[in-house]
């Protein structure tokens, strides 16, 4: 929002889906992304797929982090 973009990696974890990043031709569970905050678009660095993002402002004092016990599944 202040001229800074972001890049990050997402690890789908053990038992999770295959990621888009391949290390030396080998499949990994990692996907890599770039977020352009000016145009609000996230781009996968490995396959160039794009998706829109939205910014939601949350005040830390309004949020109490809690683990729900729910884990993401690979089913769609």
N, C-alpha and C positions, 0 to 999 in steps of 0.2 A: 504494500500500500504506500510505501515511502521510497519507491524506486528499487526495492530489493525483491528479487525473485527467489524461489526456493527449489532445491533439488533434494530428493530423498529416495531411500530404498525401502521397499516393503518386503518382509520375509513372511511367506505364507505358513511357515512352520512345519514341523514334522507331521506328516499325514495330510498336509494342506495341498492345495493345487500347485501345479508347475508354474514357475515364474516365466517371464518373458526373456530374462537375461540368461545367456548361455556363456559359461566360462570354458574356454578352449573347446567349444563345440558340445560340451556336456550340459544337460538340463540342470537347472537349479530351481529353488523355490523362491527366488528373488525377482522382483519387478522393480524397475527404476523409473522415476518420474521427475518432470520439471513442471513447476507451477509458475505461470505468468500472471501475476496479480493485476497487471494493467488491463488485460483482456479477459481475465477470470477463466483461464483455460489450463487444464492439466494435460500434459503430453507424456505418453510412455516413451522413454528414450530409446527403447529397443525396437518397437514396431510402429512408432509414430501415431498410435491411436490417440485421439483427443476426446476430452469430455469437459463440459463446463463445470465450474465450481461456483459456489456462493460463499460469501463471508458472513459468518454469524458472530456477533459480538456477545460475549458472555462475561459477566463480572465474576471473578473468582469467589467472592463472598456469597454468590447465589448458587454455587455448585458444591455438592458434597459427593466426591467420587466414591463409588461403591462397585465392587465386583459382583455381578449378578449371577455368576456361575455359568452363564450361557457362553458357549464357544461357537464361532462361525462354522458352518458346515460347508462341504464342497458341493452339496446338491443345489440345483437351480430350480 
